[in-house]
Amino acid sequence: MTQTIEERRAIERQVIQRVITDALADPTLYLSAEGVAPTRDATVLLDEIFSVDEARLYYHRNGKPTAYGWVFFVLGASGWDVIADHTTNIEALLAGANALAESLEG
């Protein structure tokens, strides 16, 4: 079955939202993207990520400017594979999103 652009983007959004939601469940974590200062505002982050084809989401402790980890998203493929790369120190934070992505593969 051929996937529509809308279906792919909906899958990407689910996975990326899960990444952000799981990170922000930790009250000490802030996230940033290109052109976005460290924030806990998921809407700002999603808007920035979906305005480009590739985006890096950075993890910050207590809003500090220096990131300690990142996840790299590449949009436009199958949707479930939107997480293209990440630093190994945030694997536990990505476990839910990776499980969701696997369940959406197909």
LINTAJO-V718044 format. One record per helix or strand. SS is the DSSP state (H for helix, E for strand). FROM is the first residue (numbers start at 1). LEN is the number of residues. If there is no record, write none. Layout:
[[SS FROM LEN] [SS FROM LEN]]
//
This chain:
[[H 5 20] [E 29 4] [E 39 1] [H 42 8] [E 54 8] [E 69 6] [E 83 4] [H 88 17]]
//
